[in-house]
Amino acid sequence: MSEDASSNMPRKRRKTSKHDEKDRMSNLPLCIMDQILSHLSTKDALRTCILSKSWLCLWKSFTTLHLDDRELRRRRSNKKIMNKARKKKIHKVFQDFVSTILAGLTNSTIQSFSLNLADKYNSCLVNDWILSVLDRRTRNLVVHHPEKLAFLHTRSIFSCDSLVQLVLDIDCTVRFPSSVHLPNLEALELSRLEFTNPSSALNASAILMFPDRLDIDACRILIQFKLVKYLKLGRLEVSNYDGLPEQALANLPVFNKLEHLQLGFVYCNLLMHFLRKTPNLTILETQGILKFDKELLDSAIVPVCFKTSLKVILIQEGFQFS
């Protein structure tokens, strides 16, 4: 073989190799890509479009969205103090970004939607974003908005039968919906929300708060959450337990799926009533037990979960004996 011919071989091989080169990432199934991108913020996930031509419209089929205005603020500020005009510009950029993403989605379902808003946004706009996600039958809805919100469409939120997880950390006073339908809910956290009804009997300012009197209406609300696996209740410092109507206690639902119950201060008698309704409870947390009566631990009335499933009991501030 001549010297010229041999010198051309590597060049030919390089040409063939380049011709046969494949875009392996483009061949990944969409379900795998969606799983990979779900671990990124939506802004970072969008940047993947430059890696492959076939991904230019991939963002339109995202089923997991993580949107956080603090991320944009950190990147744009570059650790420098921003003036009011620049903050306003960043606010507008994020606002348009979220609206564009939600308007451009082509998929009919969203698995998870997380919205973290450190800044104050227009109430109508925030509600439009939430409703847009609910229309796509999301399973996990997490919204943090510490700034005051004028109103919130609780009726749509509390009637979304696709929700498995609902986390609302929103500074807003709302009317509790007349009916709640969350058949698939497994985890519920409500913070900062203050619920009111005409008689102001229901007031929520923590995870899930109830009136000082555990009345029949409160028990009816609990019925809507009887299939949850985790439930955190606050404000159960019932000051007049002995005066509670038997009908109210009779209306307490059985929480067959409840595994983790977290309470504030609670009277011992009331706690025992709750525990008799939680046959599969594994973890019980309470800030403290008031008017503890040892006679309630008689084996004939000990809740089933004490004998079968309960593994962890955490009492932060101990007992107050009667």
N, C-alpha and C positions, 0 to 999 in steps of 0.2 A: 504494500500500500504506500502510495507516495506521501511525502511530508505534507503537501498541501491538503490532501484528502483527510489525513489524520487530524490536521489542525482545524478542519471544518466540523469534525464530529461533535465536539462539545457544544459548539454554537448551534448545531442542528438539534441536539438533545435539549438544549435550553429553550429553543423555540417550540419544540414539541411539548415540553413540560408546561410552558405558559399556555399553550393552546388547550391542553387537557385539564388545566387547573379548574377546580370546581368551587363554587360558593357553598361550602358545607353548612354554614349557618342558615342560609336561605332555605335549606331542605329540612330544617327542624319543624316538626309538627306544631301547629298553632297552639295546641293545648299545652305543650311543653314550654313554648315561648311565653305564654300567658302566665304559667307557673313561675318562670324565672323573673319576669317583669313585675310580678305581684309583690316582690320583696323590695322594689324600688319605689321612690316617690314618683308620682305621675310625671313630674317635670323631667326627672332623670330617665324614666322609661321612654319618654318621647324622643330623647336624644339617640335612641337606638336606630332611628330611621336612616341615619347616615351610614350605617354599617352594611346595609343591603338595599338594593332597589326594590326588592319585593316587600320590604317592610315600610315603605313610604306611607302606607295607609293602615299599618298595623294598629296604630293607636285607636282607630275607630272601633276596634273590636275588644278593647280592654274590658275586663270584667272586674278588675280590682283598681280602685282609684284612691290614692293618698294625696290630698291637697292641703298644703300648709303655707300660709302667707309669710310665716317667719323665715322660711327657707329662701324665698325670693328677696326678702329684706336683708338677710345676711349676705347674700351674694352680691347684691347691688351696692350695699353700703361700704363693703370692703373695710369694715371696722372704723369707719369715719363717721363723725356726727353728721346726720342728714338735716338739711333745712326743711321747712314745712312744704315747700314746693316739690322737693324731691320725694318726700314721703307720700305726698298726694299722687305723684306720678306712679310710684311703685304700687300704691293702692289700686290705681286704675288699671295698671298692667295685670295684676293678679285677678282683679274682677273680670276683665275681659278674657283672660286665660281660662278661668273656670267656666264661664258662659260658653266659650268656643268649644271646649272639650265636651261638655254635656250636650251641646247642640249637634256636634258632629258624630256622636256615637251611633253606630248602626246596629249593635247587638240589642236584643230585646230584654236581656237580663244582666244584672250586675251582682256579683257575689258579695263584694264588700265596698263600702264607701266611707272614707274617713275625711272629715273636713275640720281643719284646725285653724281658727280665725283669731289671731291676737288683736287685730285691729277692729274697729267698729264698721259694720257694713249695713247697707240699706235693708230694712226688714223684709220688704217685698222681694228683693233679690235673693236673700238667704232662703226664704220660703220657696221661691221658684226653684232653686237648686235642689232643695230637699224633695220637693214634689216630683221633680224630673227623675230623681233616683228611685223614689217609691214607685213610680209608674213602670220602672224596669224591674220590679219585683226583687229588690235587693234583699239579701239575707242578713247582712251586717251593716248597721247604720250607726256611725259614731260622729257626733258633732260637738265641737268645743267652741263656744262663743262667750267669753267672760264679760264682754261689753253688753250693755243693756239693749235688749231687742224689744221692739214695740209690740210685736205679736208673733204667734206661732200657730201653724195649722195643726193643732193637736188631733183633731178629728181624723185627718188623713193618716197621721203617724200611728195613732192607736187603733186603726182599723186595717193595718197592712198585714195581711195573713201570711206573707212570705218571710217576715222578720224572725230571725233566730236570736240575734243580739241587738239590743237597743241601748245606746249610751247617749244621753243628752246632758251636756254640761253647758247650760244656757241661762243667762240672767234674764228671766222673763216671767211676767205674771200672766197666767193663762187660766181659762175656765176648763175644768176637767170635763172631758167629753161625756155625754150622757150614756154612751155605750162604748165598751172596749172589746175589740176582737183581735187577739194576738195568739192564735191557736198553736203556733210553732215556736213561740218565744221560749228561750232557754236561759237567757241572761238579761237582766234589766238593771240599769243604773240611771237615776235621774238626780242631777245636782243643780243647785241654784234655782231650779224651777219652783215657782210658788203657785200652787193650784188653789183656785177659789171656786166656790159655788154660791148661789144666792144667799145661803144662810151662813156662809163662811165656815162651814163645818169641816171642810177639808183644807189643810194647809201643808204644802210640800216645800221644803227648803233643803232637803238632803236627798239621800238615795230614793227612798220611798217613805213619805211621812204620812201619818194618820192623825186624826183628831185626838184630843186628850181622852175622849170617851170613845171606846171601840164600839161604835153603834152599828146598826144593821146595814146602813149605807156603806160603811167602811168594809164590812165583811163581803158585801156584794162586789166591791172593787177587787178584793182579794181573790174572789172566785175567778176573775178573768186571768189571774196569773197562777192558777193551780197546777199548770204543767211545767213550770219553770224548774230548772235544776239548781239555780242560785237565786236567793232572794235576800236583799238587805232592807230591813225595816227600821225606821227611826221613829222617835217620839211615841214610844209605847210605855211611857211613864204614866200609866193609867192611875189617876189620883183617886178615883172612886170605883175601884174594881168591884167592891161588894154590891154596888148599885147597878151593875151591868145587867141588862135584861137577858134572861136565859135564851130568848129567841135570837139575840145577837150572837151569842156563843154557839148556838145550834147552827147558825149560818156559816160558821167557819168551814171552808172547803177542806177536803183531804188532799194534801200535796204529795201525791204518790211518787212523783219524780224528783222531789226536792232532796238535794244532797248536802247543800251548804246554806245554813240560815245564820244571818248576822243581825243582831239586835242592839238597841241602845239599853238604857235601864229598863227593866221589866219586872213587874210583880210576879212573885213565884207562882201564884195560882194561874195567872194568865199564861205564863210560860208553859206550865203543864198542859193547859188546854191546847196550845200550839203544838207541843211535842206529840200529843196523842193524834194529831192530824198529819204527822210527818213520819210514816212508818219506815222510810228508807233513808233517813237523815244520817249522814256520816260525820259532818262537822257542825258544831254549834259554837257561835261566838256571841258574847253579850258583854256590854260594858259593866253591868252589875245586876244582881238579883235582889229585889226589895222584898221585905217581909218573908224571908225564907222560913218555911215550916218543915221540919224534919218528918212530920207525919205524912207529908205528901209523897214521901219515898217508900211508903208501904208497898209491898210487892204486888198487891192486888190492883193498884192503880198506876204502877210504873208504866210509862209509854213503851210501846213495842220496840221503838228504835233503840232504847236503852239495852234491850236484851239481844238485839239482832245486828244492827248496822252502825250505831254511833261509835266512832273511834276517837274523835277529838272534841274536847270541851275547853273553850278558852273564856275565862271570866276575868276581865281586866281589873275591876276594883272590888272584887269579892262579894260577900253576902251581907245583907242586913237582916238579922234575925228578928222574928216577931216576938 
